[in-house]
């Protein structure tokens, strides 16, 4: 098993990442997003970024259509 997997939670904390559970507010926002993007996981990520005012780390240009700050 790779070292990263053995202590994934510890590594995330070490790097300053914070776990972001999916809330009801995120789910409702994801379900009401406009547009034709049908991938439910992407919609949840977009909703979380919007609700939490967080940036997305992605090269997918589709995310920019949803007024989400994208890094990369």
Gaussian input, Z-matrix of N, CA and C with variables (Angstrom, degrees):
# hf/3-21g

backbone

0 1
 N
 C     1     B1
 C     2     B2     1     A1
 N     3     B3     2     A2     1     D1
 C     4     B4     3     A3     2     D2
 C     5     B5     4     A4     3     D3
 N     6     B6     5     A5     4     D4
 C     7     B7     6     A6     5     D5
 C     8     B8     7     A7     6     D6
 N     9     B9     8     A8     7     D7
 C    10    B10     9     A9     8     D8
 C    11    B11    10    A10     9     D9
 N    12    B12    11    A11    10    D10
 C    13    B13    12    A12    11    D11
 C    14    B14    13    A13    12    D12
 N    15    B15    14    A14    13    D13
 C    16    B16    15    A15    14    D14
 C    17    B17    16    A16    15    D15
 N    18    B18    17    A17    16    D16
 C    19    B19    18    A18    17    D17
 C    20    B20    19    A19    18    D18
 N    21    B21    20    A20    19    D19
 C    22    B22    21    A21    20    D20
 C    23    B23    22    A22    21    D21
 N    24    B24    23    A23    22    D22
 C    25    B25    24    A24    23    D23
 C    26    B26    25    A25    24    D24
 N    27    B27    26    A26    25    D25
 C    28    B28    27    A27    26    D26
 C    29    B29    28    A28    27    D27
 N    30    B30    29    A29    28    D28
 C    31    B31    30    A30    29    D29
 C    32    B32    31    A31    30    D30
 N    33    B33    32    A32    31    D31
 C    34    B34    33    A33    32    D32
 C    35    B35    34    A34    33    D33
 N    36    B36    35    A35    34    D34
 C    37    B37    36    A36    35    D35
 C    38    B38    37    A37    36    D36
 N    39    B39    38    A38    37    D37
 C    40    B40    39    A39    38    D38
 C    41    B41    40    A40    39    D39
 N    42    B42    41    A41    40    D40
 C    43    B43    42    A42    41    D41
 C    44    B44    43    A43    42    D42
 N    45    B45    44    A44    43    D43
 C    46    B46    45    A45    44    D44
 C    47    B47    46    A46    45    D45
 N    48    B48    47    A47    46    D46
 C    49    B49    48    A48    47    D47
 C    50    B50    49    A49    48    D48
 N    51    B51    50    A50    49    D49
 C    52    B52    51    A51    50    D50
 C    53    B53    52    A52    51    D51
 N    54    B54    53    A53    52    D52
 C    55    B55    54    A54    53    D53
 C    56    B56    55    A55    54    D54
 N    57    B57    56    A56    55    D55
 C    58    B58    57    A57    56    D56
 C    59    B59    58    A58    57    D57
 N    60    B60    59    A59    58    D58
 C    61    B61    60    A60    59    D59
 C    62    B62    61    A61    60    D60
 N    63    B63    62    A62    61    D61
 C    64    B64    63    A63    62    D62
 C    65    B65    64    A64    63    D63
 N    66    B66    65    A65    64    D64
 C    67    B67    66    A66    65    D65
 C    68    B68    67    A67    66    D66
 N    69    B69    68    A68    67    D67
 C    70    B70    69    A69    68    D68
 C    71    B71    70    A70    69    D69
 N    72    B72    71    A71    70    D70
 C    73    B73    72    A72    71    D71
 C    74    B74    73    A73    72    D72
 N    75    B75    74    A74    73    D73
 C    76    B76    75    A75    74    D74
 C    77    B77    76    A76    75    D75
 N    78    B78    77    A77    76    D76
 C    79    B79    78    A78    77    D77
 C    80    B80    79    A79    78    D78
 N    81    B81    80    A80    79    D79
 C    82    B82    81    A81    80    D80
 C    83    B83    82    A82    81    D81
 N    84    B84    83    A83    82    D82
 C    85    B85    84    A84    83    D83
 C    86    B86    85    A85    84    D84
 N    87    B87    86    A86    85    D85
 C    88    B88    87    A87    86    D86
 C    89    B89    88    A88    87    D87
 N    90    B90    89    A89    88    D88
 C    91    B91    90    A90    89    D89
 C    92    B92    91    A91    90    D90
 N    93    B93    92    A92    91    D91
 C    94    B94    93    A93    92    D92
 C    95    B95    94    A94    93    D93
 N    96    B96    95    A95    94    D94
 C    97    B97    96    A96    95    D95
 C    98    B98    97    A97    96    D96
 N    99    B99    98    A98    97    D97
 C   100   B100    99    A99    98    D98
 C   101   B101   100   A100    99    D99
 N   102   B102   101   A101   100   D100
 C   103   B103   102   A102   101   D101
 C   104   B104   103   A103   102   D102
 N   105   B105   104   A104   103   D103
 C   106   B106   105   A105   104   D104
 C   107   B107   106   A106   105   D105
 N   108   B108   107   A107   106   D106
 C   109   B109   108   A108   107   D107
 C   110   B110   109   A109   108   D108
 N   111   B111   110   A110   109   D109
 C   112   B112   111   A111   110   D110
 C   113   B113   112   A112   111   D111
 N   114   B114   113   A113   112   D112
 C   115   B115   114   A114   113   D113
 C   116   B116   115   A115   114   D114
 N   117   B117   116   A116   115   D115
 C   118   B118   117   A117   116   D116
 C   119   B119   118   A118   117   D117
 N   120   B120   119   A119   118   D118
 C   121   B121   120   A120   119   D119
 C   122   B122   121   A121   120   D120
 N   123   B123   122   A122   121   D121
 C   124   B124   123   A123   122   D122
 C   125   B125   124   A124   123   D123
 N   126   B126   125   A125   124   D124
 C   127   B127   126   A126   125   D125
 C   128   B128   127   A127   126   D126
 N   129   B129   128   A128   127   D127
 C   130   B130   129   A129   128   D128
 C   131   B131   130   A130   129   D129
 N   132   B132   131   A131   130   D130
 C   133   B133   132   A132   131   D131
 C   134   B134   133   A133   132   D132
 N   135   B135   134   A134   133   D133
 C   136   B136   135   A135   134   D134
 C   137   B137   136   A136   135   D135
 N   138   B138   137   A137   136   D136
 C   139   B139   138   A138   137   D137
 C   140   B140   139   A139   138   D138
 N   141   B141   140   A140   139   D139
 C   142   B142   141   A141   140   D140
 C   143   B143   142   A142   141   D141
 N   144   B144   143   A143   142   D142
 C   145   B145   144   A144   143   D143
 C   146   B146   145   A145   144   D144
 N   147   B147   146   A146   145   D145
 C   148   B148   147   A147   146   D146
 C   149   B149   148   A148   147   D147
 N   150   B150   149   A149   148   D148
 C   151   B151   150   A150   149   D149
 C   152   B152   151   A151   150   D150
 N   153   B153   152   A152   151   D151
 C   154   B154   153   A153   152   D152
 C   155   B155   154   A154   153   D153
 N   156   B156   155   A155   154   D154
 C   157   B157   156   A156   155   D155
 C   158   B158   157   A157   156   D156
 N   159   B159   158   A158   157   D157
 C   160   B160   159   A159   158   D158
 C   161   B161   160   A160   159   D159
 N   162   B162   161   A161   160   D160
 C   163   B163   162   A162   161   D161
 C   164   B164   163   A163   162   D162
 N   165   B165   164   A164   163   D163
 C   166   B166   165   A165   164   D164
 C   167   B167   166   A166   165   D165
 N   168   B168   167   A167   166   D166
 C   169   B169   168   A168   167   D167
 C   170   B170   169   A169   168   D168
 N   171   B171   170   A170   169   D169
 C   172   B172   171   A171   170   D170
 C   173   B173   172   A172   171   D171
 N   174   B174   173   A173   172   D172
 C   175   B175   174   A174   173   D173
 C   176   B176   175   A175   174   D174
 N   177   B177   176   A176   175   D175
 C   178   B178   177   A177   176   D176
 C   179   B179   178   A178   177   D177
 N   180   B180   179   A179   178   D178
 C   181   B181   180   A180   179   D179
 C   182   B182   181   A181   180   D180
 N   183   B183   182   A182   181   D181
 C   184   B184   183   A183   182   D182
 C   185   B185   184   A184   183   D183
 N   186   B186   185   A185   184   D184
 C   187   B187   186   A186   185   D185
 C   188   B188   187   A187   186   D186
 N   189   B189   188   A188   187   D187
 C   190   B190   189   A189   188   D188
 C   191   B191   190   A190   189   D189
 N   192   B192   191   A191   190   D190
 C   193   B193   192   A192   191   D191
 C   194   B194   193   A193   192   D192
 N   195   B195   194   A194   193   D193
 C   196   B196   195   A195   194   D194
 C   197   B197   196   A196   195   D195
 N   198   B198   197   A197   196   D196
 C   199   B199   198   A198   197   D197
 C   200   B200   199   A199   198   D198
 N   201   B201   200   A200   199   D199
 C   202   B202   201   A201   200   D200
 C   203   B203   202   A202   201   D201
 N   204   B204   203   A203   202   D202
 C   205   B205   204   A204   203   D203
 C   206   B206   205   A205   204   D204
 N   207   B207   206   A206   205   D205
 C   208   B208   207   A207   206   D206
 C   209   B209   208   A208   207   D207
 N   210   B210   209   A209   208   D208
 C   211   B211   210   A210   209   D209
 C   212   B212   211   A211   210   D210
 N   213   B213   212   A212   211   D211
 C   214   B214   213   A213   212   D212
 C   215   B215   214   A214   213   D213

   B1=1.4523
   B2=1.5342
   B3=1.3426
   B4=1.4672
   B5=1.5348
   B6=1.3200
   B7=1.4708
   B8=1.5250
   B9=1.3164
   B10=1.4625
   B11=1.5209
   B12=1.3115
   B13=1.4609
   B14=1.5289
   B15=1.3111
   B16=1.4679
   B17=1.5195
   B18=1.3143
   B19=1.4662
   B20=1.5249
   B21=1.3155
   B22=1.4597
   B23=1.5256
   B24=1.3203
   B25=1.4638
   B26=1.5354
   B27=1.3120
   B28=1.4567
   B29=1.5108
   B30=1.3202
   B31=1.4697
   B32=1.5191
   B33=1.3307
   B34=1.4619
   B35=1.5238
   B36=1.3292
   B37=1.4628
   B38=1.5283
   B39=1.3074
   B40=1.4633
   B41=1.5312
   B42=1.3177
   B43=1.4598
   B44=1.5250
   B45=1.3394
   B46=1.4566
   B47=1.5167
   B48=1.3360
   B49=1.4596
   B50=1.5240
   B51=1.3169
   B52=1.4589
   B53=1.5249
   B54=1.3169
   B55=1.4654
   B56=1.5265
   B57=1.3211
   B58=1.4577
   B59=1.5249
   B60=1.3289
   B61=1.4646
   B62=1.5326
   B63=1.3123
   B64=1.4632
   B65=1.5190
   B66=1.3278
   B67=1.4584
   B68=1.5306
   B69=1.2894
   B70=1.4656
   B71=1.5234
   B72=1.3238
   B73=1.4631
   B74=1.5275
   B75=1.3296
   B76=1.4714
   B77=1.5259
   B78=1.3252
   B79=1.4669
   B80=1.5258
   B81=1.3263
   B82=1.4613
   B83=1.5347
   B84=1.3206
   B85=1.4749
   B86=1.5307
   B87=1.3307
   B88=1.4701
   B89=1.5177
   B90=1.3126
   B91=1.4569
   B92=1.5092
   B93=1.3256
   B94=1.4629
   B95=1.5298
   B96=1.3304
   B97=1.4578
   B98=1.5250
   B99=1.3120
   B100=1.4669
   B101=1.5264
   B102=1.3025
   B103=1.4576
   B104=1.5062
   B105=1.3129
   B106=1.4595
   B107=1.5194
   B108=1.3299
   B109=1.4672
   B110=1.5268
   B111=1.3087
   B112=1.4673
   B113=1.5228
   B114=1.3239
   B115=1.4661
   B116=1.5253
   B117=1.3342
   B118=1.4688
   B119=1.5316
   B120=1.3240
   B121=1.4601
   B122=1.5244
   B123=1.3202
   B124=1.4655
   B125=1.5278
   B126=1.3216
   B127=1.4621
   B128=1.5271
   B129=1.3226
   B130=1.4715
   B131=1.5354
   B132=1.3204
   B133=1.4652
   B134=1.5311
   B135=1.3137
   B136=1.4667
   B137=1.5253
   B138=1.3231
   B139=1.4637
   B140=1.5231
   B141=1.3240
   B142=1.4609
   B143=1.5282
   B144=1.3121
   B145=1.4632
   B146=1.5262
   B147=1.3246
   B148=1.4607
   B149=1.5264
   B150=1.3145
   B151=1.4712
   B152=1.5285
   B153=1.3203
   B154=1.4658
   B155=1.5289
   B156=1.3416
   B157=1.4622
   B158=1.5324
   B159=1.3150
   B160=1.4637
   B161=1.5286
   B162=1.3077
   B163=1.4655
   B164=1.5260
   B165=1.3192
   B166=1.4602
   B167=1.5226
   B168=1.3121
   B169=1.4599
   B170=1.5207
   B171=1.3235
   B172=1.4585
   B173=1.5237
   B174=1.3140
   B175=1.4675
   B176=1.5234
   B177=1.3151
   B178=1.4605
   B179=1.5280
   B180=1.3104
   B181=1.4654
   B182=1.5265
   B183=1.3067
   B184=1.4613
   B185=1.5279
   B186=1.3161
   B187=1.4614
   B188=1.5228
   B189=1.3220
   B190=1.4638
   B191=1.5299
   B192=1.3082
   B193=1.4634
   B194=1.5284
   B195=1.3230
   B196=1.4625
   B197=1.5290
   B198=1.3098
   B199=1.4740
   B200=1.5222
   B201=1.3218
   B202=1.4520
   B203=1.5317
   B204=1.3361
   B205=1.4553
   B206=1.5189
   B207=1.3233
   B208=1.4562
   B209=1.5252
   B210=1.3082
   B211=1.4502
   B212=1.5189
   B213=1.3121
   B214=1.4613
   B215=1.4478
   A1=108.35
   A2=117.36
   A3=120.46
   A4=111.80
   A5=115.67
   A6=121.53
   A7=112.22
   A8=117.31
   A9=120.84
   A10=111.10
   A11=117.13
   A12=121.53
   A13=110.99
   A14=117.16
   A15=120.98
   A16=112.08
   A17=117.85
   A18=121.10
   A19=109.69
   A20=115.29
   A21=120.24
   A22=111.64
   A23=117.03
   A24=120.61
   A25=110.69
   A26=117.47
   A27=121.17
   A28=112.09
   A29=115.98
   A30=120.64
   A31=111.09
   A32=116.65
   A33=119.84
   A34=110.84
   A35=116.74
   A36=120.97
   A37=110.42
   A38=116.65
   A39=122.17
   A40=110.75
   A41=116.87
   A42=122.04
   A43=113.03
   A44=117.37
   A45=121.04
   A46=115.09
   A47=117.27
   A48=120.28
   A49=109.99
   A50=116.16
   A51=122.23
   A52=108.18
   A53=116.09
   A54=120.70
   A55=108.85
   A56=116.15
   A57=121.01
   A58=109.13
   A59=116.96
   A60=119.61
   A61=110.60
   A62=115.94
   A63=121.02
   A64=108.14
   A65=116.31
   A66=121.60
   A67=110.41
   A68=116.02
   A69=120.76
   A70=109.52
   A71=116.83
   A72=120.28
   A73=110.75
   A74=116.62
   A75=120.28
   A76=110.24
   A77=116.46
   A78=121.23
   A79=111.44
   A80=116.66
   A81=120.69
   A82=109.72
   A83=116.24
   A84=120.51
   A85=110.33
   A86=116.94
   A87=120.79
   A88=111.07
   A89=116.12
   A90=120.22
   A91=114.52
   A92=116.91
   A93=119.96
   A94=113.01
   A95=117.43
   A96=119.41
   A97=110.55
   A98=116.78
   A99=119.58
   A100=110.83
   A101=115.38
   A102=120.04
   A103=113.47
   A104=113.29
   A105=119.68
   A106=113.21
   A107=118.01
   A108=119.58
   A109=108.99
   A110=117.17
   A111=121.81
   A112=114.47
   A113=119.17
   A114=120.48
   A115=109.46
   A116=118.00
   A117=120.22
   A118=113.33
   A119=118.26
   A120=120.18
   A121=110.08
   A122=117.47
   A123=120.94
   A124=110.62
   A125=116.94
   A126=120.72
   A127=110.73
   A128=117.40
   A129=120.52
   A130=109.45
   A131=117.58
   A132=120.33
   A133=110.81
   A134=117.12
   A135=121.78
   A136=109.83
   A137=116.26
   A138=120.79
   A139=111.05
   A140=117.29
   A141=120.15
   A142=110.68
   A143=117.03
   A144=120.44
   A145=110.55
   A146=117.06
   A147=120.36
   A148=111.36
   A149=117.35
   A150=121.86
   A151=111.21
   A152=116.57
   A153=121.23
   A154=112.90
   A155=116.79
   A156=121.76
   A157=110.27
   A158=114.74
   A159=122.05
   A160=109.72
   A161=115.30
   A162=120.88
   A163=109.72
   A164=115.14
   A165=122.12
   A166=108.97
   A167=116.50
   A168=121.01
   A169=105.89
   A170=116.03
   A171=120.92
   A172=110.66
   A173=115.03
   A174=121.26
   A175=110.51
   A176=117.36
   A177=122.41
   A178=109.51
   A179=117.15
   A180=121.35
   A181=112.82
   A182=117.70
   A183=121.40
   A184=111.76
   A185=117.62
   A186=121.22
   A187=111.56
   A188=117.21
   A189=120.96
   A190=112.02
   A191=117.54
   A192=121.48
   A193=111.91
   A194=117.18
   A195=121.82
   A196=112.55
   A197=117.21
   A198=122.00
   A199=111.59
   A200=115.09
   A201=121.69
   A202=107.61
   A203=116.58
   A204=119.51
   A205=108.47
   A206=116.59
   A207=121.46
   A208=110.24
   A209=115.31
   A210=122.37
   A211=106.69
   A212=115.32
   A213=124.59
   A214=111.34
   D1=130.17
   D2=-179.93
   D3=-61.69
   D4=149.25
   D5=-178.63
   D6=-56.37
   D7=-40.39
   D8=-179.34
   D9=-58.80
   D10=-40.30
   D11=-178.06
   D12=-71.68
   D13=-34.79
   D14=-177.90
   D15=-60.21
   D16=-38.32
   D17=-179.47
   D18=-133.28
   D19=54.38
   D20=-176.28
   D21=-60.77
   D22=-46.62
   D23=-178.99
   D24=-61.52
   D25=-43.53
   D26=178.20
   D27=-62.13
   D28=-40.21
   D29=179.93
   D30=-66.17
   D31=-40.87
   D32=177.75
   D33=-61.74
   D34=-44.44
   D35=178.53
   D36=-62.61
   D37=-41.78
   D38=179.71
   D39=-59.77
   D40=-37.55
   D41=-178.75
   D42=-84.79
   D43=-5.16
   D44=176.96
   D45=89.25
   D46=12.75
   D47=177.38
   D48=-79.82
   D49=150.71
   D50=179.29
   D51=-122.28
   D52=132.50
   D53=176.89
   D54=-65.71
   D55=136.47
   D56=-179.19
   D57=-124.30
   D58=93.99
   D59=177.99
   D60=-64.71
   D61=158.07
   D62=177.31
   D63=-83.93
   D64=119.59
   D65=-179.72
   D66=-95.81
   D67=170.65
   D68=174.85
   D69=-61.99
   D70=-39.52
   D71=178.80
   D72=-60.97
   D73=-40.62
   D74=177.43
   D75=-63.08
   D76=-44.45
   D77=-177.44
   D78=-63.72
   D79=-43.97
   D80=179.65
   D81=-64.09
   D82=-44.61
   D83=179.03
   D84=-60.70
   D85=-43.85
   D86=179.68
   D87=-61.32
   D88=-39.75
   D89=-178.79
   D90=-72.83
   D91=-17.17
   D92=-177.97
   D93=-111.76
   D94=8.10
   D95=177.33
   D96=-63.94
   D97=139.30
   D98=177.47
   D99=-75.68
   D100=169.61
   D101=173.47
   D102=98.94
   D103=174.13
   D104=-173.31
   D105=-99.05
   D106=5.91
   D107=-179.13
   D108=-68.82
   D109=117.73
   D110=-171.07
   D111=-101.20
   D112=-9.32
   D113=-177.51
   D114=-69.74
   D115=111.80
   D116=-175.39
   D117=-63.03
   D118=-34.57
   D119=179.94
   D120=-67.51
   D121=-43.63
   D122=176.92
   D123=-61.30
   D124=-40.73
   D125=-179.92
   D126=-62.83
   D127=-38.62
   D128=177.61
   D129=-66.55
   D130=-42.76
   D131=178.56
   D132=-61.40
   D133=-43.16
   D134=178.19
   D135=-61.85
   D136=-46.58
   D137=-179.80
   D138=-61.33
   D139=-44.02
   D140=178.86
   D141=-61.80
   D142=-43.96
   D143=179.83
   D144=-61.53
   D145=-40.91
   D146=179.98
   D147=-68.78
   D148=-49.23
   D149=-177.09
   D150=-64.38
   D151=-42.01
   D152=-175.69
   D153=-91.13
   D154=0.97
   D155=-176.61
   D156=51.45
   D157=49.82
   D158=-177.41
   D159=-112.16
   D160=155.37
   D161=177.55
   D162=-90.14
   D163=150.79
   D164=175.80
   D165=-100.33
   D166=139.61
   D167=172.51
   D168=-100.73
   D169=98.58
   D170=-175.90
   D171=-158.50
   D172=153.98
   D173=172.46
   D174=-102.72
   D175=-1.84
   D176=-177.89
   D177=-73.00
   D178=111.01
   D179=-176.66
   D180=-65.55
   D181=-18.81
   D182=179.70
   D183=-60.28
   D184=-34.11
   D185=-178.53
   D186=-63.09
   D187=-31.29
   D188=-178.95
   D189=-66.71
   D190=-22.18
   D191=178.29
   D192=-70.89
   D193=-10.88
   D194=-176.95
   D195=-109.19
   D196=24.79
   D197=177.69
   D198=53.43
   D199=46.47
   D200=177.59
   D201=-114.53
   D202=132.73
   D203=176.75
   D204=-69.46
   D205=126.03
   D206=-179.29
   D207=-115.18
   D208=134.42
   D209=177.10
   D210=-110.28
   D211=124.40
   D212=174.76
   D213=118.72

